[in-house]
């Protein structure tokens, strides 16, 4: 374990390092509205005080009749001698055969760095636009639109027309790792603190990796939102309960749960109806679905793939969101840098069929939150991390009407340039015959958009 810790520490320093060459920072453009941070924080605090409280109830739905046969048979489960699930796996050739553990990948990655085959991206060269988010003080707005705010990396706060608020993969720490000093260091700070968020009803976690699941963040969220419910993949409920979080439901792929929020009266710890919250609904309902992705899981050297990774769908108030979390799409071999792995010679590479199944059985979706970063070198990461070309294919497969790119712009997890994912995304959209903007976009950290 000491050797692993030493290697991990070195790797963390490699991820966090950047070229020291003097450079002029490029600020990526985004269409945003800037506001005073102090004024926004004050408004958020005042609004939160006026917001009403809701209690939550969750029930698992009956297994749908239309789920794929392989999912019904549990081909993504690995059984032990006692017949119980002990691990999970990616069941399709698109993930490759006998893929490496995260620690083996890290070792290969480090060796390629030592051999000079790759270098760290210069995080000082590009600045990701960041604005202070402004959240509505009432759940019942005049708009029937879905409102989504990017909070960095894979974290999004989505507010549904019916009043539901869902937070996806919250990680607000400076480093994503098992210790405060270990792991990649943020080059884009969070646009707000956890204390500045409005009350959250549901927290959805895609998998156990540190850049998607933070012990400190989820515990702080649970403390500030005691009625919030956490939705996780199989095997993770135990981890949450051991952390003192009991409002948690774990689901398998293609399982659904129904969430019902009921407004508390003043005697139950709720607030009296203020003028700004008078129209807030008495009841809010949602259907939350655990769906497949192509990835892996681990928090230590001994728990690889013992908890399930997943994408998620949420439907509420007449709107729907598909959250990709973290996923790959194809397993790309090692190729020369100038070779297009989406060219004719590699068109036959197996693609993960699960996203088309999601689109056919759960789509269409009003909004997709789809990963576009952390993909180089492709021979190491393609099976578990989509690049923008993969992301556009996933967008089409899942039948999302609109999409926003996630899993980029926060930590230097791999070696592509910081500003490469949004540039490549526009290229991929153009090649697919889609508009470069207005369909599948990126935005500033802290920016809200309506769909």
Kinemage of the C-alpha trace (Angstrom):
@kinemage 1
@onewidth
@group {chain A} dominant
@subgroup {mainchain}
@vectorlist {calphas} color= white
{ca unk a 1} P 0.000 0.000 0.000
{ca unk a 2} L 2.922 2.337 0.678
{ca unk a 3} L 4.111 1.880 -2.892
{ca unk a 4} L 0.621 2.602 -4.194
{ca unk a 5} L 0.350 5.703 -2.038
{ca unk a 6} L 3.753 6.927 -3.222
{ca unk a 7} L 2.823 6.327 -6.870
{ca unk a 8} L -0.541 8.021 -6.364
{ca unk a 9} L 1.124 11.014 -4.732
{ca unk a 10} L 3.572 11.321 -7.630
{ca unk a 11} L 0.736 10.977 -10.107
{ca unk a 12} L -1.275 13.625 -8.279
{ca unk a 13} L 1.677 15.998 -8.563
{ca unk a 14} L 2.014 15.164 -12.261
{ca unk a 15} L -1.666 15.897 -12.878
{ca unk a 16} L -1.455 19.125 -10.943
{ca unk a 17} L 1.742 20.321 -12.581
{ca unk a 18} L 1.765 22.605 -15.583
{ca unk a 19} L 4.253 24.194 -17.866
{ca unk a 20} L 6.000 27.139 -16.271
{ca unk a 21} L 6.599 28.909 -19.557
{ca unk a 22} L 5.307 32.467 -19.583
{ca unk a 23} L 2.049 32.605 -21.511
{ca unk a 24} L -0.922 34.805 -22.100
{ca unk a 25} L -4.094 33.290 -20.690
{ca unk a 26} L -6.925 32.768 -23.135
{ca unk a 27} L -10.393 33.316 -21.736
{ca unk a 28} L -12.947 31.065 -23.381
{ca unk a 29} L -15.955 33.023 -24.522
{ca unk a 30} L -19.412 32.363 -23.152
{ca unk a 31} L -22.720 34.181 -23.241
{ca unk a 32} L -23.210 35.097 -19.609
{ca unk a 33} L -24.579 37.800 -17.384
{ca unk a 34} L -22.209 39.000 -14.667
{ca unk a 35} L -23.410 40.169 -11.253
{ca unk a 36} L -21.888 41.271 -7.983
{ca unk a 37} L -20.738 38.278 -5.958
{ca unk a 38} L -21.591 39.876 -2.618
{ca unk a 39} L -25.001 40.982 -3.788
{ca unk a 40} L -25.712 37.544 -5.243
{ca unk a 41} L -24.668 35.771 -2.048
{ca unk a 42} L -26.862 38.066 0.027
{ca unk a 43} L -29.801 37.529 -2.303
{ca unk a 44} L -29.303 33.765 -2.198
{ca unk a 45} L -29.183 33.717 1.600
{ca unk a 46} L -32.256 35.913 1.885
{ca unk a 47} L -34.109 33.768 -0.634
{ca unk a 48} L -33.189 30.538 1.133
{ca unk a 49} L -34.566 31.892 4.387
{ca unk a 50} L -37.885 32.529 2.696
{ca unk a 51} L -38.103 29.140 0.988
{ca unk a 52} L -40.502 26.527 2.261
{ca unk a 53} L -39.374 23.076 3.374
{ca unk a 54} L -40.448 19.725 1.919
{ca unk a 55} L -40.390 16.194 3.267
{ca unk a 56} L -39.524 13.400 0.848
{ca unk a 57} L -40.752 9.861 0.267
{ca unk a 58} L -39.220 7.369 -2.160
{ca unk a 59} L -40.617 4.115 -3.504
{ca unk a 60} L -39.025 1.773 -6.008
{ca unk a 61} L -41.177 1.197 -9.066
{ca unk a 62} L -41.965 -2.229 -10.479
{ca unk a 63} L -39.483 -3.426 -13.073
{ca unk a 64} L -40.544 -2.116 -16.456
{ca unk a 65} L -41.537 -4.658 -19.070
{ca unk a 66} L -39.420 -3.099 -21.815
{ca unk a 67} L -35.935 -3.390 -20.322
{ca unk a 68} L -33.303 -5.153 -22.462
{ca unk a 69} L -33.071 -8.909 -22.005
{ca unk a 70} L -29.386 -8.833 -21.033
{ca unk a 71} L -30.182 -6.341 -18.273
{ca unk a 72} L -32.999 -8.573 -17.083
{ca unk a 73} L -30.513 -11.437 -16.920
{ca unk a 74} L -28.002 -9.262 -15.065
{ca unk a 75} L -25.091 -9.767 -17.451
{ca unk a 76} L -23.334 -6.766 -15.873
{ca unk a 77} L -23.243 -8.583 -12.510
{ca unk a 78} L -20.401 -10.896 -11.472
{ca unk a 79} L -21.548 -13.518 -8.988
{ca unk a 80} L -19.573 -15.107 -6.185
{ca unk a 81} L -19.653 -18.748 -5.145
{ca unk a 82} L -22.705 -18.035 -2.989
{ca unk a 83} L -24.645 -16.705 -5.971
{ca unk a 84} L -24.564 -13.113 -4.770
{ca unk a 85} L -23.202 -10.175 -6.768
{ca unk a 86} L -19.622 -9.360 -5.775
{ca unk a 87} L -18.571 -7.102 -8.666
{ca unk a 88} L -19.864 -5.417 -11.802
{ca unk a 89} L -18.623 -5.331 -15.376
{ca unk a 90} L -19.198 -3.699 -18.734
{ca unk a 91} L -20.953 -6.412 -20.758
{ca unk a 92} L -20.173 -5.241 -24.317
{ca unk a 93} L -17.101 -5.418 -26.619
{ca unk a 94} L -17.066 -1.602 -26.791
{ca unk a 95} L -15.334 -1.646 -23.387
{ca unk a 96} L -12.545 -3.922 -24.586
{ca unk a 97} L -11.466 -7.201 -23.049
{ca unk a 98} L -9.570 -7.364 -19.777
{ca unk a 99} L -9.256 -3.606 -19.429
{ca unk a 100} L -6.896 -2.250 -16.814
{ca unk a 101} L -7.742 -1.192 -13.291
{ca unk a 102} L -7.504 2.536 -12.506
{ca unk a 103} L -4.179 1.896 -10.794
{ca unk a 104} L -2.785 0.078 -13.840
{ca unk a 105} L -3.988 2.932 -16.048
{ca unk a 106} L -2.334 5.403 -13.676
{ca unk a 107} L 0.908 3.426 -13.825
{ca unk a 108} L 0.905 3.382 -17.650
{ca unk a 109} L 0.031 7.042 -17.712
{ca unk a 110} L 2.940 7.867 -15.393
{ca unk a 111} L 5.345 5.732 -17.432
{ca unk a 112} L 4.364 7.529 -20.650
{ca unk a 113} L 4.973 10.833 -18.892
{ca unk a 114} L 8.402 9.717 -17.681
{ca unk a 115} L 9.319 8.546 -21.195
{ca unk a 116} L 8.380 11.940 -22.614
{ca unk a 117} L 5.498 10.562 -24.694
{ca unk a 118} L 3.140 13.185 -23.307
{ca unk a 119} L 3.174 16.351 -21.244
{ca unk a 120} L 0.805 18.030 -18.835
{ca unk a 121} L -1.615 20.603 -20.228
{ca unk a 122} L -0.732 24.197 -19.385
{ca unk a 123} L -3.532 25.182 -17.019
{ca unk a 124} L -2.260 28.773 -16.828
{ca unk a 125} L -2.824 29.357 -20.535
{ca unk a 126} L -6.632 29.175 -20.560
{ca unk a 127} L -9.159 30.612 -18.134
{ca unk a 128} L -12.612 29.047 -17.947
{ca unk a 129} L -15.225 31.828 -17.607
{ca unk a 130} L -16.805 31.818 -14.167
{ca unk a 131} L -19.796 33.799 -12.942
{ca unk a 132} L -21.656 33.874 -9.663
{ca unk a 133} L -24.893 31.937 -10.130
{ca unk a 134} L -28.229 33.505 -9.264
{ca unk a 135} L -30.955 31.093 -8.177
{ca unk a 136} L -34.705 31.814 -8.079
{ca unk a 137} L -36.071 32.438 -4.593
{ca unk a 138} L -39.298 30.596 -5.410
{ca unk a 139} L -39.787 27.132 -6.840
{ca unk a 140} L -42.783 28.228 -8.882
{ca unk a 141} L -41.479 30.530 -11.602
{ca unk a 142} L -43.407 32.036 -14.459
{ca unk a 143} L -41.457 29.946 -16.977
{ca unk a 144} L -42.263 26.362 -17.900
{ca unk a 145} L -38.638 25.797 -18.885
{ca unk a 146} L -36.008 23.536 -17.381
{ca unk a 147} L -33.227 25.555 -15.714
{ca unk a 148} L -29.708 24.087 -15.542
{ca unk a 149} L -26.638 25.617 -13.845
{ca unk a 150} L -23.120 24.262 -14.391
{ca unk a 151} L -21.158 24.182 -11.127
{ca unk a 152} L -17.957 22.734 -12.577
{ca unk a 153} L -16.771 19.354 -13.921
{ca unk a 154} L -19.766 16.956 -13.867
{ca unk a 155} L -21.793 18.924 -11.310
{ca unk a 156} L -25.073 20.478 -12.448
{ca unk a 157} L -27.998 21.880 -10.478
{ca unk a 158} L -31.200 21.338 -12.454
{ca unk a 159} L -34.457 23.073 -11.507
{ca unk a 160} L -37.612 21.571 -13.018
{ca unk a 161} L -40.786 23.529 -13.867
{ca unk a 162} L -42.742 21.730 -11.143
{ca unk a 163} L -40.327 22.941 -8.464
{ca unk a 164} L -37.957 19.958 -8.116
{ca unk a 165} L -34.252 20.677 -7.610
{ca unk a 166} L -31.709 17.961 -8.421
{ca unk a 167} L -27.946 18.172 -7.889
{ca unk a 168} L -25.727 15.845 -9.931
{ca unk a 169} L -22.240 14.653 -8.847
{ca unk a 170} L -21.372 17.491 -6.420
{ca unk a 171} L -17.645 17.893 -5.699
{ca unk a 172} L -16.708 21.294 -4.254
{ca unk a 173} L -13.226 20.507 -2.917
{ca unk a 174} L -9.981 21.915 -4.258
{ca unk a 175} L -8.585 18.456 -5.013
{ca unk a 176} L -10.377 15.293 -6.080
{ca unk a 177} L -8.674 12.543 -4.140
{ca unk a 178} L -8.729 10.567 -0.908
{ca unk a 179} L -6.859 13.295 0.979
{ca unk a 180} L -6.951 17.076 0.872
{ca unk a 181} L -3.337 17.172 -0.366
{ca unk a 182} L -3.607 14.287 -2.867
{ca unk a 183} L -5.080 14.264 -6.342
{ca unk a 184} L -5.507 16.739 -9.197
{ca unk a 185} L -5.835 20.364 -8.096
{ca unk a 186} L -8.598 22.603 -9.416
{ca unk a 187} L -7.637 25.223 -11.944
{ca unk a 188} L -11.216 26.567 -12.048
{ca unk a 189} L -12.728 27.298 -8.612
{ca unk a 190} L -16.350 26.450 -7.859
{ca unk a 191} L -18.617 29.352 -8.901
{ca unk a 192} L -20.335 29.277 -5.509
{ca unk a 193} L -20.160 27.479 -2.184
{ca unk a 194} L -22.470 24.736 -0.974
{ca unk a 195} L -23.930 27.255 1.473
{ca unk a 196} L -25.025 29.447 -1.444
{ca unk a 197} L -27.090 26.758 -3.138
{ca unk a 198} L -30.879 26.822 -2.757
{ca unk a 199} L -32.497 23.892 -0.901
{ca unk a 200} L -31.833 20.659 -2.782
{ca unk a 201} L -34.379 17.834 -3.017
{ca unk a 202} L -32.371 15.044 -4.666
{ca unk a 203} L -28.665 14.331 -5.124
{ca unk a 204} L -27.737 11.902 -7.896
{ca unk a 205} L -24.331 10.179 -7.942
{ca unk a 206} L -23.023 8.501 -11.095
{ca unk a 207} L -20.247 6.433 -9.487
{ca unk a 208} L -17.627 6.312 -6.761
{ca unk a 209} L -14.586 8.033 -8.323
{ca unk a 210} L -13.318 11.032 -6.382
{ca unk a 211} L -14.078 13.579 -9.092
{ca unk a 212} L -17.757 12.547 -8.887
{ca unk a 213} L -18.250 11.536 -5.258
{ca unk a 214} L -16.857 13.667 -2.448
{ca unk a 215} L -17.337 12.619 1.162
{ca unk a 216} L -17.031 16.186 2.397
{ca unk a 217} L -19.496 17.566 -0.153
{ca unk a 218} L -22.239 14.977 0.315
{ca unk a 219} L -22.003 15.169 4.111
{ca unk a 220} L -22.259 18.959 4.000
{ca unk a 221} L -25.211 18.733 1.612
{ca unk a 222} L -26.976 16.257 3.882
{ca unk a 223} L -26.405 18.528 6.872
{ca unk a 224} L -27.803 21.571 5.071
{ca unk a 225} L -30.620 19.618 3.385
{ca unk a 226} L -31.787 17.026 5.923
{ca unk a 227} L -34.760 15.971 3.781
{ca unk a 228} L -32.777 15.614 0.556
{ca unk a 229} L -32.655 12.109 -0.888
{ca unk a 230} L -29.537 10.562 -2.441
{ca unk a 231} L -29.759 8.200 -5.427
{ca unk a 232} L -26.807 5.877 -6.107
{ca unk a 233} L -25.862 2.728 -7.993
{ca unk a 234} L -25.881 -0.727 -6.405
{ca unk a 235} L -23.329 -1.186 -3.640
{ca unk a 236} L -22.940 2.496 -2.738
{ca unk a 237} L -25.772 2.703 -0.211
{ca unk a 238} L -23.569 1.073 2.429
{ca unk a 239} L -20.896 3.759 1.952
{ca unk a 240} L -23.476 6.526 2.399
{ca unk a 241} L -24.968 4.973 5.513
{ca unk a 242} L -21.518 4.523 7.033
{ca unk a 243} L -21.054 8.264 6.391
{ca unk a 244} L -24.199 9.052 8.392
{ca unk a 245} L -26.467 9.658 5.384
{ca unk a 246} L -29.619 7.546 5.700
{ca unk a 247} L -31.866 9.124 3.048
{ca unk a 248} L -30.364 7.009 0.286
{ca unk a 249} L -31.722 4.624 -2.340
{ca unk a 250} L -29.543 2.387 -4.491
{ca unk a 251} L -30.718 1.137 -7.857
{ca unk a 252} L -29.624 -1.257 -10.581
{ca unk a 253} L -29.557 -0.394 -14.277
{ca unk a 254} L -33.088 0.073 -15.664
{ca unk a 255} L -34.617 0.385 -12.204
{ca unk a 256} L -36.884 3.346 -11.453
{ca unk a 257} L -37.838 5.131 -8.251
{ca unk a 258} L -40.650 7.582 -7.573
{ca unk a 259} L -39.861 10.629 -5.448
{ca unk a 260} L -42.715 12.539 -3.770
{ca unk a 261} L -42.053 15.839 -1.978
{ca unk a 262} L -44.711 17.127 0.389
{ca unk a 263} L -44.695 20.674 1.643
{ca unk a 264} L -44.291 21.016 5.392
{ca unk a 265} L -46.503 23.368 7.342
{ca unk a 266} L -45.000 25.843 9.776
{ca unk a 267} L -45.368 23.473 12.726
{ca unk a 268} L -43.323 20.786 10.970
{ca unk a 269} L -40.307 23.000 10.503
{ca unk a 270} L -41.497 24.642 7.314
{ca unk a 271} L -41.745 28.351 6.700
{ca unk a 272} L -44.907 30.372 6.541
{ca unk a 273} L -45.914 31.317 3.014
{ca unk a 274} L -44.017 34.463 2.119
{ca unk a 275} L -45.005 36.546 -0.867
{ca unk a 276} L -42.127 35.090 -2.900
{ca unk a 277} L -42.965 31.484 -2.002
{ca unk a 278} L -46.752 31.701 -1.914
{ca unk a 279} L -47.078 29.923 -5.240
{ca unk a 280} L -44.738 27.060 -4.339
{ca unk a 281} L -46.556 23.740 -4.871
{ca unk a 282} L -47.839 21.571 -2.036
{ca unk a 283} L -46.618 18.388 -3.763
{ca unk a 284} L -43.787 17.705 -6.221
{ca unk a 285} L -43.304 14.353 -7.953
{ca unk a 286} L -40.479 12.852 -10.013
{ca unk a 287} L -39.480 9.582 -11.674
{ca unk a 288} L -35.756 8.860 -11.288
{ca unk a 289} L -34.211 6.112 -13.418
{ca unk a 290} L -30.846 4.391 -13.070
{ca unk a 291} L -29.499 3.615 -16.543
{ca unk a 292} L -26.346 2.068 -18.035
{ca unk a 293} L -23.013 3.700 -18.754
{ca unk a 294} L -19.618 2.283 -19.749
{ca unk a 295} L -17.153 2.969 -16.977
{ca unk a 296} L -15.652 1.521 -13.799
{ca unk a 297} L -15.539 2.285 -10.064
{ca unk a 298} L -13.033 2.347 -7.200
{ca unk a 299} L -12.084 4.454 -4.195
{ca unk a 300} L -9.225 2.274 -2.959
{ca unk a 301} L -6.914 -0.402 -4.380
{ca unk a 302} L -9.220 -3.102 -3.015
{ca unk a 303} L -12.734 -2.130 -4.125
{ca unk a 304} L -12.439 -2.020 -7.913
{ca unk a 305} L -15.841 -2.452 -9.601
{ca unk a 306} L -17.605 -3.457 -6.395
{ca unk a 307} L -20.119 -0.619 -6.793
{ca unk a 308} L -22.159 0.101 -9.902
{ca unk a 309} L -21.538 3.026 -12.258
{ca unk a 310} L -24.557 4.501 -14.001
{ca unk a 311} L -26.145 7.247 -16.036
{ca unk a 312} L -29.460 8.668 -14.825
{ca unk a 313} L -32.735 10.063 -16.100
{ca unk a 314} L -35.011 12.403 -14.151
{ca unk a 315} L -38.540 13.361 -15.212
{ca unk a 316} L -40.567 15.969 -13.368
{ca unk a 317} L -42.906 18.832 -14.194
{ca unk a 318} L -43.270 17.728 -17.798
{ca unk a 319} L -39.495 17.916 -18.486
{ca unk a 320} L -36.736 15.316 -18.654
{ca unk a 321} L -32.955 15.211 -18.184
{ca unk a 322} L -30.443 12.502 -19.017
{ca unk a 323} L -27.212 12.691 -17.015
{ca unk a 324} L -24.315 10.804 -18.583
{ca unk a 325} L -22.060 11.105 -15.530
{ca unk a 326} L -18.837 9.515 -16.760
{ca unk a 327} L -18.766 7.100 -19.659
{ca unk a 328} L -16.891 5.750 -22.627
{ca unk a 329} L -18.343 4.756 -25.985
{ca unk a 330} L -15.709 2.803 -27.945
{ca unk a 331} L -12.364 1.149 -27.204
{ca unk a 332} L -9.821 2.846 -29.491
{ca unk a 333} L -6.389 1.231 -30.069
{ca unk a 334} L -3.109 3.131 -30.018
{ca unk a 335} L -2.867 5.181 -33.203
{ca unk a 336} L -0.544 7.877 -34.588
{ca unk a 337} L -1.566 11.342 -33.442
{ca unk a 338} L -2.631 12.395 -36.941
{ca unk a 339} L -4.953 9.425 -37.516
{ca unk a 340} L -8.697 10.022 -37.198
{ca unk a 341} L -10.220 7.218 -35.120
{ca unk a 342} L -13.630 8.121 -36.583
{ca unk a 343} L -12.295 7.682 -40.114
{ca unk a 344} L -13.462 4.873 -42.414
{ca unk a 345} L -10.682 2.523 -41.300
{ca unk a 346} L -12.047 2.506 -37.736
{ca unk a 347} L -15.763 2.783 -38.404
{ca unk a 348} L -16.151 -0.877 -37.456
{ca unk a 349} L -14.931 -0.395 -33.880
{ca unk a 350} L -17.723 -1.644 -31.577
{ca unk a 351} L -19.934 1.073 -30.130
{ca unk a 352} L -21.694 0.760 -26.802
{ca unk a 353} L -25.294 -0.222 -27.691
{ca unk a 354} L -26.704 0.821 -24.338
{ca unk a 355} L -27.131 4.467 -25.272
{ca unk a 356} L -29.334 3.626 -28.229
{ca unk a 357} L -31.371 1.412 -25.897
{ca unk a 358} L -31.701 4.320 -23.460
{ca unk a 359} L -32.961 6.563 -26.245
{ca unk a 360} L -35.433 3.974 -27.475
{ca unk a 361} L -36.789 2.988 -24.050
{ca unk a 362} L -36.510 6.182 -21.979
{ca unk a 363} L -36.052 8.990 -24.507
{ca unk a 364} L -36.437 11.513 -25.860
{ca unk a 365} L -34.967 13.908 -23.298
{ca unk a 366} L -35.258 17.675 -23.158
{ca unk a 367} L -31.653 17.985 -21.952
{ca unk a 368} L -28.611 15.745 -21.931
{ca unk a 369} L -25.632 16.397 -19.660
{ca unk a 370} L -22.911 14.575 -21.569
{ca unk a 371} L -19.177 14.188 -20.769
{ca unk a 372} L -16.739 15.635 -23.317
{ca unk a 373} L -13.340 15.682 -21.534
{ca unk a 374} L -10.503 13.606 -20.011
{ca unk a 375} L -9.931 11.376 -23.062
{ca unk a 376} L -6.211 11.451 -23.990
{ca unk a 377} L -4.327 9.275 -24.609
{ca unk a 378} L -7.180 7.448 -26.333
{ca unk a 379} L -5.657 3.984 -26.010
{ca unk a 380} L -5.836 4.326 -22.222
{ca unk a 381} L -9.054 6.246 -21.692
{ca unk a 382} L -11.405 5.845 -24.667
{ca unk a 383} L -13.245 2.840 -23.237
{ca unk a 384} L -14.228 4.805 -20.115
{ca unk a 385} L -14.085 8.496 -21.157
{ca unk a 386} L -15.918 9.854 -24.190
{ca unk a 387} L -14.244 12.458 -26.355
{ca unk a 388} L -16.436 15.082 -28.092
{ca unk a 389} L -16.911 12.900 -31.192
{ca unk a 390} L -18.142 10.079 -28.937
{ca unk a 391} L -20.295 12.579 -27.053
{ca unk a 392} L -22.096 13.675 -30.218
{ca unk a 393} L -22.852 10.035 -31.057
{ca unk a 394} L -24.138 9.488 -27.510
{ca unk a 395} L -26.260 12.640 -27.886
{ca unk a 396} L -27.878 11.209 -31.005
{ca unk a 397} L -28.244 7.686 -29.578
{ca unk a 398} L -29.990 8.873 -26.401
{ca unk a 399} L -32.335 11.174 -28.353
{ca unk a 400} L -31.586 14.310 -26.411
{ca unk a 401} L -33.114 17.447 -27.907
{ca unk a 402} L -30.399 19.680 -26.438
{ca unk a 403} L -27.218 19.003 -24.495
{ca unk a 404} L -24.535 20.640 -22.373
{ca unk a 405} L -20.969 19.380 -22.100
{ca unk a 406} L -19.707 18.220 -18.703
{ca unk a 407} L -16.560 16.551 -17.325
{ca unk a 408} L -14.135 19.238 -18.463
{ca unk a 409} L -12.746 22.633 -17.472
{ca unk a 410} L -12.063 21.916 -13.786
{ca unk a 411} L -9.244 19.403 -13.154
{ca unk a 412} L -6.454 18.337 -15.506
{ca unk a 413} L -7.227 14.621 -15.340
{ca unk a 414} L -5.589 13.734 -18.668
{ca unk a 415} L -3.325 15.420 -21.217
{ca unk a 416} L -5.499 17.105 -23.843
{ca unk a 417} L -5.281 20.910 -23.850
{ca unk a 418} L -7.695 22.607 -21.469
{ca unk a 419} L -9.596 24.325 -24.285
{ca unk a 420} L -9.569 21.360 -26.680
{ca unk a 421} L -12.901 19.725 -25.654
{ca unk a 422} L -15.177 22.655 -26.668
{ca unk a 423} L -13.210 23.183 -29.896
{ca unk a 424} L -13.420 19.510 -30.788
{ca unk a 425} L -17.102 19.481 -29.880
{ca unk a 426} L -17.830 22.115 -32.525
{ca unk a 427} L -15.852 20.080 -35.076
{ca unk a 428} L -17.763 16.906 -34.186
{ca unk a 429} L -21.115 18.674 -34.476
{ca unk a 430} L -20.170 20.119 -37.850
{ca unk a 431} L -19.088 16.702 -39.130
{ca unk a 432} L -22.425 15.241 -37.992
{ca unk a 433} L -24.348 17.932 -39.841
{ca unk a 434} L -25.500 19.631 -36.650
{ca unk a 435} L -25.238 23.347 -35.792
{ca unk a 436} L -22.020 24.211 -33.979
{ca unk a 437} L -23.955 26.199 -31.366
{ca unk a 438} L -27.457 26.096 -29.971
{ca unk a 439} L -27.867 22.320 -29.887
{ca unk a 440} L -24.965 20.870 -27.883
{ca unk a 441} L -23.083 23.623 -26.058
{ca unk a 442} L -20.700 24.460 -23.227
{ca unk a 443} L -21.077 27.402 -20.866
{ca unk a 444} L -19.342 29.361 -18.115
{ca unk a 445} L -19.066 27.840 -14.664
{ca unk a 446} L -21.993 29.265 -12.723
{ca unk a 447} L -24.000 30.056 -15.835
{ca unk a 448} L -27.677 29.021 -15.985
{ca unk a 449} L -29.529 28.149 -19.167
{ca unk a 450} L -33.156 27.314 -19.818
{ca unk a 451} L -34.452 24.515 -22.013
